[in-house]
Amino acid sequence: MISRILIKIGGRACEGEQGFKQLATAIKSIGQMEIVIVHGGGTEISQALKNAKHKTQFIDGIRVTRADDIKIIETVLSKKINHRIASKLEKYGVPCSCLSGRSKRLLVVEPLTRHGQDFGYVGKIKQVNTEVVLESLNAGQVPVVSPISANQEGQSYNVNADSAAAAIAAAIQCTDLVFVTDVPGVLVDGEIRPSLSIQQSQVLIADGIIKGGMVAKMESAFEALNRGVPQVHIIQWQGVQTLHDIIKGQSGSGTTVTP
């Protein structure tokens, strides 16, 4: 059985020419392993909305997305960032396919609500159709996926990239889900915790030790683990050896979360 890894790129992870060159080199050097990439783009979305003089509102860390926001967000994620990642990787010899949650209804969503709050055009994933991703993998390509998705009627929705990564990783039976972040792992008492179980992580969240944006990332990790992904890694990109370390069970200075 061919191992399959989904890498979620967030923040400034792997950015810049050198970062993409390292990522491409790493992908090419790991043999028969299949790679899928899901990306976000919060910083660029915020800047694009600011340029358009749109106010940005967050509730519980979730960006409220209005009707006049979604077109801008879709352009940033599914055109600008998605194509940039794919073109950079292809420049260094990695064949890619540019996809989004809208591609062949990869991710079908419904409006997200939480504690009675309406987030506008923010989607909660209710169905994953893996055909388009598997077609790309079978063609020897790395699918690069924007999290923009659609409901049953085809209306675009903004979807949290971590949630999209977890849902796709589970649906295509990945052996590993890797969150590449701006931080080197989960910090406990100022030190990186190399391994955590779901239960241990939940205690740390309840105690306020894991907090802020890391809570949402851990919740996505739990979702993937509960749906059959064996392990989730939260790491900072450490160069070409990063993927090799994960394959060997050595996630460097990062944190590996297991059931």
Summary of the structure (lengths in Angstrom):
residues: 259
radius of gyration: 17.3
end to end distance: 21.9
largest distance: 50.5
contacts: 881
relative contact order: 0.16
helix: 39%
strand: 29%
